[in-house]
């Protein structure tokens, strides 16, 4: 039997030339082994390598991430709850930038409904309701407020223009550093550099 959660089996299936797909090794892990991560799969897909199989592996990776990061965490919290409610912890002194963070579960980064619906999963946000029938929920988020404030205070023309044109400043920096074929990981590095 094949275990998708076994990285050695997945690597063998993806890269072995005799019994596997014989995909090209484009990236290696810190241990020097061929990578099976999402960025690698997306690059392989762009390269046209076994498109149907690679797309299936991408879909599986995304769904597995949602299940592990969100659904399993929420289910565990519900099981431990005495009143059927899931509560988060707000942390003031965890993030280096000084931003407020949320953990156990992280309710600031809930997976998008469109992604869940794409894989026929119920949107998580449907489970978030006020605790009383007259209650309301407020969702407040100013996109990249720190960078916008910095741009305003410094008069940085590049940032100001990017924000006025509603462009993704992290993706633009990733492209400037890594070229047109930047990955999600490259964007994350650019985002850290921006902040």
C-alpha positions as CSV (number, residue, x, y, z in Angstrom):
1,X,0.0,0.0,0.0
2,X,1.1,3.6,-0.7
3,X,1.1,6.1,2.1
4,X,0.9,9.7,0.9
5,X,2.0,10.9,4.4
6,X,5.3,9.0,4.0
7,X,7.8,11.4,2.5
8,X,10.2,8.6,1.5
9,X,7.3,6.8,-0.4
10,X,6.2,10.1,-2.0
11,X,9.7,10.9,-3.1
12,X,10.2,7.4,-4.5
13,X,6.8,7.7,-6.4
14,X,7.7,11.2,-7.8
15,X,11.4,10.8,-8.7
16,X,12.3,7.1,-9.2
17,X,13.0,6.5,-12.9
18,X,12.0,2.8,-13.1
19,X,8.8,2.5,-10.9
20,X,7.9,6.1,-10.3
21,X,7.1,9.1,-12.4
22,X,10.8,10.1,-13.0
23,X,10.1,13.8,-12.4
24,X,13.1,16.1,-12.5
25,X,14.6,17.1,-9.2
26,X,14.2,20.9,-9.1
27,X,14.7,21.5,-5.4
28,X,16.2,19.7,-2.4
29,X,15.4,19.8,1.3
30,X,17.9,20.8,3.9
31,X,18.9,17.2,4.2
32,X,19.7,17.0,0.5
33,X,16.6,14.9,-0.5
34,X,14.4,15.8,-3.4
35,X,11.6,18.1,-2.3
36,X,7.9,17.2,-2.3
37,X,6.7,20.5,-1.0
38,X,3.9,22.6,-2.6
39,X,6.2,25.1,-4.3
40,X,8.1,22.3,-6.0
41,X,4.8,20.7,-7.1
42,X,3.6,24.0,-8.6
43,X,6.9,24.5,-10.5
44,X,6.6,20.9,-11.8
45,X,3.0,21.7,-12.9
46,X,4.1,24.9,-14.7
47,X,6.7,22.8,-16.5
48,X,4.1,20.4,-17.8
49,X,5.3,17.3,-16.0
50,X,2.5,14.7,-15.6
51,X,0.0,17.5,-15.2
52,X,-3.0,15.4,-13.9
53,X,-0.9,13.5,-11.3
54,X,1.0,16.6,-10.1
55,X,-2.3,18.6,-9.9
56,X,-3.8,15.8,-7.8
57,X,-0.8,16.0,-5.5
58,X,-1.2,19.8,-5.2
59,X,-4.9,19.4,-4.4
60,X,-4.1,16.7,-1.8
61,X,-1.4,18.9,-0.2
62,X,-3.7,21.9,0.0
63,X,-6.6,19.8,1.5
64,X,-4.2,18.1,3.9
65,X,-2.9,21.5,5.1
66,X,-6.4,22.7,5.7
67,X,-7.4,19.6,7.6
68,X,-4.2,19.6,9.8
69,X,-4.0,23.4,10.4
70,X,-7.7,24.2,10.8
71,X,-10.2,21.4,11.0
72,X,-8.2,19.1,13.4
73,X,-7.3,22.0,15.7
74,X,-10.9,23.3,15.8
75,X,-12.2,19.7,16.4
76,X,-9.8,19.2,19.3
77,X,-10.7,22.6,20.8
78,X,-14.5,21.7,20.6
79,X,-13.9,18.3,22.2
80,X,-12.2,20.1,25.2
81,X,-14.8,22.8,25.4
82,X,-17.3,22.7,28.2
83,X,-19.8,25.0,26.5
84,X,-19.4,24.1,22.8
85,X,-17.5,27.3,22.1
86,X,-14.0,27.6,20.6
87,X,-11.9,30.5,22.0
88,X,-8.6,31.8,20.7
89,X,-5.7,33.3,22.6
90,X,-4.6,36.8,21.6
91,X,-0.9,37.3,22.0
92,X,0.7,40.8,22.4
93,X,4.3,39.9,22.8
94,X,4.9,37.0,20.3
95,X,5.3,38.6,16.9
96,X,8.6,40.6,16.4
97,X,6.8,43.4,14.6
98,X,4.6,44.0,17.6
99,X,1.4,42.9,15.9
100,X,-1.3,41.2,17.8
101,X,-1.4,37.4,17.0
102,X,-3.9,34.7,17.6
103,X,-3.2,31.1,18.5
104,X,-4.9,27.9,19.6
105,X,-6.6,28.1,17.1
106,X,-5.3,31.0,14.9
107,X,-8.5,32.9,14.1
108,X,-6.7,35.7,12.2
109,X,-5.8,33.3,9.3
110,X,-8.8,31.3,8.7
111,X,-8.7,29.4,5.4
112,X,-10.8,31.1,2.6
113,X,-14.3,29.8,1.9
114,X,-13.6,29.6,-1.8
115,X,-10.7,27.2,-1.3
116,X,-12.8,25.0,1.0
117,X,-15.7,25.0,-1.5
118,X,-13.3,24.1,-4.3
119,X,-12.6,20.8,-2.4
120,X,-16.3,20.3,-1.3
121,X,-15.5,21.2,2.3
122,X,-17.9,23.3,4.5
123,X,-16.6,26.9,5.0
124,X,-15.2,27.3,8.6
125,X,-16.7,30.7,8.9
126,X,-20.2,29.2,9.0
127,X,-19.3,27.9,12.4
128,X,-18.4,31.3,13.7
129,X,-21.6,32.9,15.2
130,X,-22.4,35.3,18.0
131,X,-22.9,33.8,21.4
132,X,-26.4,35.3,21.7
133,X,-29.1,35.8,19.2
134,X,-28.9,39.7,19.2
135,X,-25.1,39.6,19.1
136,X,-23.0,40.7,16.1
137,X,-19.5,39.9,14.9
138,X,-17.1,42.5,13.7
139,X,-14.2,41.7,11.3
140,X,-11.7,44.6,11.1
141,X,-8.6,44.4,9.0
142,X,-6.6,47.1,7.3
143,X,-4.5,45.5,4.7
144,X,-0.7,46.1,5.3
145,X,-1.4,49.0,7.7
146,X,2.2,49.1,8.9
147,X,3.6,49.4,5.4
148,X,0.9,52.0,4.5
149,X,1.8,54.0,7.6
150,X,5.5,53.7,6.8
151,X,5.0,54.8,3.2
152,X,3.0,57.8,4.4
153,X,5.5,58.9,7.0
154,X,8.6,58.5,4.7
155,X,7.0,59.6,1.5
156,X,8.3,56.5,-0.2
157,X,7.1,57.0,-3.8
158,X,7.4,53.3,-4.7
159,X,5.2,52.1,-1.9
160,X,2.7,55.0,-2.2
161,X,2.3,54.2,-6.0
162,X,1.9,50.5,-5.3
163,X,-0.8,51.1,-2.7
164,X,-2.7,53.6,-4.8
165,X,-2.7,51.1,-7.7
166,X,-3.8,48.3,-5.3
167,X,-0.8,46.1,-6.2
168,X,0.7,43.3,-4.1
169,X,3.8,45.0,-2.7
170,X,5.2,41.6,-1.5
171,X,4.8,40.0,-4.9
172,X,6.5,43.0,-6.5
173,X,9.5,42.8,-4.2
174,X,9.7,39.0,-4.8
175,X,9.8,39.6,-8.5
176,X,12.5,42.3,-8.1
177,X,14.7,39.9,-6.1
178,X,14.0,36.5,-7.6
179,X,12.7,37.4,-11.1
180,X,9.4,36.5,-12.8
181,X,9.4,32.8,-11.7
182,X,9.2,33.6,-7.9
183,X,7.5,31.1,-5.6
184,X,5.2,31.5,-2.6
185,X,8.3,30.9,-0.4
186,X,10.1,33.8,-2.2
187,X,7.0,36.0,-1.6
188,X,7.1,35.1,2.1
189,X,10.8,36.2,2.2
190,X,10.0,39.4,0.4
191,X,7.1,40.0,2.9
192,X,9.5,39.6,5.8
193,X,12.0,42.0,4.1
194,X,9.2,44.6,3.6
195,X,8.1,44.5,7.2
